[in-house]
Amino acid sequence: MEAVLLINCIPGKEDEISQKLRILPWVKVVYLVYGTYDIVVVIDVPTRDDLRTLVTKHIRGINGILSTTTLLVYERYEGLSV
């Protein structure tokens, strides 16, 4: 099950938080972004229970994270290489 996590954090903590996110199980990609959110994380977990545990017990517990929004992927399309 793939999910995208949108994170708001304390300004200046993005690099520190991204380093902690990168070592968590099932985290595939961490993006630092400009805009409404500060960090975007792509997650691929076996089950919804694993997703719940990862987000609520591990990610939300990282110091400096203010809020998270989780998007469940229901269909994925790969881009066409040119």
Secondary structure, DSSP 8 states (H G I E B T S, - for coil): -EEEEEEEE-TT-HHHHHHHHHTSTTEEEEEE-SSS-SEEEEEE-SSHHHHHHIIIIIITTSTTEEEEEEEE-S--------
